[in-house]
Amino acid sequence: MDPSDIENTDDWLGCPTPLETCRQQLALYENEFEELNLQLRQARERIFKLVEMNDELSAGKAKAEAALKKSSADAARLQS
C-alpha cells in the first residue's frame, strides 16, 4: 500500500464523498435560511400589530386629552 493512500478515505464504506458533504451542508443552509425567513416574517407581523396598537393608543390618548381639557374648562367656568 502506498503511504499517500493512508490519508485518502474517500472510498471507505459509509464515508461521504466531498460532493455529498457539500450537498448535505447546502441542505442544512437551505433549511436554516427557510427557518430564518419564517422567523423574520413572523417578527414583521408582530411589529405591524404593535404599530397598529400604538396608533390606536395615540388616538385614544388624544381623545382623552381633549375630553380632559373640555372638562377642565367646564370646571373652571362653573367655579367662577
C-alpha positions as CSV (number, residue, x, y, z in Angstrom):
1,M,0.0,0.0,0.0
2,D,1.3,3.4,-1.0
3,P,1.7,5.7,2.1
4,S,-0.2,8.5,0.4
5,D,-3.3,6.3,0.2
6,I,-3.5,6.1,4.0
7,E,-4.9,9.7,4.1
8,N,-7.3,9.0,1.2
9,T,-10.5,7.9,2.9
10,D,-13.0,8.8,0.1
11,D,-13.6,5.2,-0.8
12,W,-14.2,3.9,2.7
13,L,-17.5,2.3,3.3
14,G,-20.0,4.8,4.8
15,C,-17.8,7.8,4.4
16,P,-19.4,10.6,2.3
17,T,-17.6,12.0,-0.7
18,P,-16.7,15.6,-0.7
19,L,-19.6,16.3,-3.1
20,E,-22.0,14.5,-0.8
21,T,-20.7,16.5,2.2
22,C,-21.2,19.8,0.2
23,R,-24.7,18.8,-0.7
24,Q,-25.5,17.9,2.9
25,Q,-24.1,21.3,4.1
26,L,-26.1,23.1,1.4
27,A,-29.3,21.3,2.5
28,L,-28.6,22.4,6.1
29,Y,-28.1,26.0,5.0
30,E,-31.3,26.0,2.9
31,N,-33.3,24.7,5.9
32,E,-31.7,27.4,8.1
33,F,-32.5,30.1,5.5
34,E,-36.1,29.0,5.3
35,E,-36.4,29.0,9.1
36,L,-34.9,32.4,9.4
37,N,-37.2,33.7,6.7
38,L,-40.2,32.3,8.6
39,Q,-39.0,34.0,11.8
40,L,-38.4,37.3,10.0
41,R,-41.9,37.2,8.5
42,Q,-43.4,36.5,12.0
43,A,-41.4,39.3,13.6
44,R,-42.6,41.7,10.9
45,E,-46.2,40.7,11.5
46,R,-45.8,41.3,15.2
47,I,-44.1,44.7,14.6
48,F,-47.0,45.6,12.3
49,K,-49.5,44.7,15.0
50,L,-47.6,46.7,17.6
51,V,-47.5,49.8,15.3
52,E,-51.3,49.5,14.9
53,M,-51.8,49.2,18.6
54,N,-49.6,52.2,19.2
55,D,-51.7,54.2,16.7
56,E,-54.9,53.2,18.4
57,L,-53.4,54.2,21.8
58,S,-52.2,57.5,20.5
59,A,-55.7,58.3,19.1
60,G,-57.3,57.3,22.4
61,K,-54.8,59.4,24.3
62,A,-55.6,62.4,22.1
63,K,-59.4,61.9,22.7
64,A,-58.8,61.6,26.4
65,E,-56.7,64.8,26.5
66,A,-59.4,66.7,24.6
67,A,-62.0,65.5,27.0
68,L,-59.9,66.4,29.9
69,K,-59.3,69.9,28.5
70,K,-63.0,70.4,27.9
71,S,-63.8,69.1,31.5
72,S,-61.2,71.4,33.0
73,A,-62.6,74.4,31.1
74,D,-66.2,73.4,32.2
75,A,-64.9,73.1,35.8
76,A,-63.2,76.5,35.7
77,R,-66.3,78.1,34.2
78,L,-68.5,76.6,36.9
79,Q,-66.2,77.8,39.7
80,S,-66.3,81.4,38.5
